[in-house]
Amino acid sequence: MQKILLTVTLSLMLVSGASAQKWGTIKGRFVLDGDAPSASKITVTKDVAVCGANPLFEETLVVNEENKGIRDIMVYLNLGRNDKLKAHPDYEEAVKKPVVMDNVGCRFEPHVVILQVGQTLEIGNKDPIAHNAKVDTSSNPPINPIIQANSKVEQVYKKAERRPANVSCSIHPWMTGRVMILEHPYSAVSDADGNFEIKNLPVGKWEFQFYHETGYVEEANMDGKKVSMKRGRLELEVKEGETDLGELLVKPAELK
């Protein structure tokens, strides 16, 4: 009888501990603290009838002309070897869905994607011509499939990458993108207005990493104070509910 009671008590304690976990959201907006560079127009040299149908511009640094929001800055949880993390239940279904990067108008759309280990990367081609997608991963075997018109290829990665992998098309050499593979779902890519949001993080202090195609973002002005981030790393406290970091002002020199 005592053994049964002890088992029930331990079970209740485990259930109570699991339900006690609190969650929070981190959000903010990256803003260029200076003059936005002019977007360089790309000279189309291959399949001009298709690729030259609409103007193409270099996408290494994309800044919103109206509000100076910076697109395509990656923000993700940087787990150390000793960090233990159980993701929020809402992410259990998300990992089963593919992350899609399409070839559209002879460019990769989205330009930057993030996915989890075990999640499917789907590279599609909505153009009437063939493309290839060379993904230069280092922890995983690189791939370079030919993707015929109106078709797609799928790839599942077994390991996390330390840095985002370059994506390119050898047929159309101006085409570039980035793919990041993480062991967890806690990541975001800033949108056309510079906004990013990571939901359902475990409450507590965590290290985040800030990465742009030009390299790690190592300095920003947050809430009127200069913040230094060695190799793009910054410890933030995730509070229950929503934590809005506001505008993170980034100097143009940080993105070169």
C-alpha positions in Angstrom: 0.0 0.0 0.0 2.8 2.4 0.9 4.6 1.6 -2.4 1.4 2.5 -4.3 1.0 5.7 -2.4 4.6 6.7 -3.1 4.2 6.0 -6.8 1.1 8.1 -7.0 2.8 10.9 -5.1 5.8 10.9 -7.4 3.6 10.9 -10.5 1.6 13.9 -9.2 4.9 15.7 -8.5 6.1 15.1 -12.1 2.8 16.3 -13.6 2.9 19.4 -11.3 6.5 20.1 -12.4 5.6 19.9 -16.1 2.6 22.1 -15.8 4.6 24.7 -13.8 6.7 25.5 -16.8 6.1 29.1 -17.9 6.5 30.5 -21.4 7.3 33.9 -22.9 7.7 35.7 -26.2 10.6 37.8 -27.4 10.0 40.4 -30.2 11.7 43.4 -31.6 12.6 45.3 -34.8 15.9 45.8 -36.5 16.4 49.4 -37.8 19.3 50.8 -39.8 20.9 53.6 -37.9 22.1 55.6 -40.9 21.6 56.0 -44.6 20.3 52.9 -46.5 22.6 51.9 -49.4 21.1 51.9 -52.8 20.1 48.5 -54.1 22.3 47.3 -56.9 20.5 46.1 -60.0 21.5 42.7 -61.3 22.6 42.3 -64.9 20.9 39.2 -66.2 23.2 37.1 -68.4 21.3 33.8 -68.8 17.7 32.9 -69.8 17.0 36.6 -70.3 13.5 36.1 -71.5 12.5 34.7 -68.2 15.0 36.1 -65.7 14.9 39.6 -67.2 11.2 39.9 -67.3 11.3 41.8 -64.0 14.1 43.9 -62.5 16.3 41.9 -60.1 18.3 43.5 -57.3 21.2 42.3 -55.1 19.7 41.0 -51.8 22.7 40.8 -49.4 21.4 43.8 -47.5 17.7 44.7 -47.9 16.5 47.8 -46.1 12.9 49.2 -46.2 13.1 52.7 -47.7 10.1 53.9 -45.7 11.0 52.8 -42.2 14.6 51.6 -42.5 13.6 48.1 -41.2 16.4 45.5 -42.0 15.2 42.3 -43.6 16.7 38.8 -43.1 18.5 39.1 -39.8 18.4 35.7 -38.1 17.7 35.5 -34.3 18.0 32.1 -32.7 18.5 30.5 -29.3 22.2 29.6 -28.9 22.2 26.4 -26.8 25.4 25.5 -24.9 26.4 21.9 -24.4 25.0 21.8 -20.9 21.7 23.5 -21.8 18.7 21.2 -21.6 15.6 22.4 -23.4 12.1 20.9 -23.8 10.2 22.9 -26.5 6.7 24.0 -26.1 4.0 21.5 -27.2 2.9 23.8 -29.9 6.1 23.1 -31.9 5.5 19.4 -32.1 3.2 19.8 -35.2 5.3 22.5 -36.7 8.4 20.3 -37.2 6.3 17.9 -39.3 5.7 20.6 -41.9 8.2 21.4 -44.6 10.1 24.6 -44.8 9.8 25.9 -48.4 12.3 27.9 -50.4 11.2 28.5 -54.0 12.9 29.6 -57.2 10.6 32.4 -58.4 11.6 34.9 -61.1 15.2 33.6 -61.0 15.7 34.4 -57.3 15.3 32.4 -54.1 12.1 33.2 -52.1 12.4 33.5 -49.2 16.0 34.6 -49.3 16.7 33.2 -45.9 15.0 30.2 -44.1 15.6 28.4 -40.8 14.6 24.8 -40.1 15.0 22.1 -37.5 17.0 18.9 -37.6 14.7 16.2 -38.9 12.4 18.8 -40.7 12.1 18.7 -44.5 13.6 21.5 -46.6 11.5 21.7 -49.8 13.1 23.6 -52.6 10.6 24.3 -55.4 10.8 25.8 -58.9 7.9 27.9 -60.1 9.8 29.2 -63.1 9.4 27.7 -66.6 13.2 26.9 -66.8 15.5 24.6 -64.8 17.5 25.8 -61.8 19.9 24.1 -59.4 20.1 24.6 -55.7 23.6 24.2 -54.3 23.4 24.1 -50.5 26.9 24.3 -49.0 26.4 22.7 -45.5 29.4 21.6 -43.5 28.0 19.4 -40.7 25.7 17.7 -43.3 26.5 16.4 -46.8 26.1 19.3 -49.3 23.5 18.9 -52.0 23.3 20.3 -55.5 20.1 19.0 -57.2 18.8 20.1 -60.6 15.2 21.3 -60.2 13.2 21.1 -63.4 10.5 23.6 -64.2 7.4 23.5 -62.0 8.9 20.7 -59.8 10.5 20.4 -56.4 13.1 18.5 -54.4 13.2 17.6 -50.7 16.0 17.2 -48.2 16.1 16.2 -44.5 19.1 17.2 -42.4 20.3 15.0 -39.5 22.7 17.5 -37.8 22.6 21.1 -36.8 24.8 23.6 -38.5 27.1 26.1 -36.6 26.5 28.8 -39.3 24.0 29.4 -42.0 24.7 27.6 -45.3 25.1 29.4 -48.6 22.5 28.5 -51.3 23.3 29.3 -54.9 22.4 28.4 -58.5 25.3 27.7 -60.8 23.0 28.2 -63.9 22.1 31.7 -62.8 25.1 32.8 -60.7 23.5 35.9 -59.2 21.0 33.8 -57.3 21.9 33.4 -53.6 20.2 32.6 -50.3 20.9 31.2 -46.8 19.6 28.1 -45.0 20.2 27.6 -41.2 19.6 24.2 -39.5 19.1 24.2 -35.8 18.4 21.5 -33.2 15.4 23.4 -31.8 12.5 25.5 -33.1 13.4 28.8 -31.3 14.3 31.1 -34.2 13.1 33.9 -36.4 14.0 35.9 -39.5 13.3 39.6 -39.6 10.6 40.5 -42.1 10.4 43.4 -44.6 9.9 45.9 -41.8 12.6 44.5 -39.6 10.3 42.8 -37.2 11.0 39.4 -35.6 9.2 37.3 -32.9 10.0 34.1 -31.2 7.0 32.6 -29.3 6.7 30.1 -26.4 10.2 30.3 -25.1 10.9 28.8 -21.6 11.0 31.6 -19.1 14.6 32.3 -17.9 17.9 33.7 -19.0 19.0 32.4 -22.4 21.7 33.3 -24.9 20.5 34.4 -28.3 22.5 34.8 -31.5 22.1 37.5 -34.1 23.3 36.8 -37.6 23.1 38.6 -40.9 24.3 37.4 -44.3 27.2 39.8 -43.9 28.2 38.1 -40.6 27.4 38.3 -36.9 25.7 41.5 -35.7 28.1 42.5 -32.9 26.8 45.9 -31.9 23.4 47.5 -31.6 21.7 50.4 -29.8 18.9 49.0 -27.6 16.7 51.3 -25.5 19.1 54.1 -25.9 22.2 52.1 -24.8 24.9 50.5 -26.9 25.0 46.8 -26.6 28.1 44.8 -27.6 27.5 41.2 -28.8 30.7 39.1 -29.3 30.1 36.8 -32.3 26.5 38.0 -32.2 25.7 36.6 -28.8 23.5 38.3 -26.3 21.9 37.0 -23.0 18.3 38.0 -22.7 15.8 37.3 -20.0 12.6 35.7 -21.2 9.7 36.8 -19.0 6.3 35.3 -18.8 4.0 36.8 -21.4 5.6 39.2 -24.0 9.0 40.9 -23.9 9.3 43.7 -26.5 12.9 44.7 -27.1 11.7 47.7 -29.2 13.9 49.0 -31.9 17.4 47.6 -32.2 19.4 50.2 -34.1 22.2 48.8 -36.2 24.9 50.9 -37.9 25.6 50.3 -41.6 29.2 49.4 -40.8 27.9 46.4 -38.9 26.4 45.0 -42.1 29.4 45.1 -44.4 
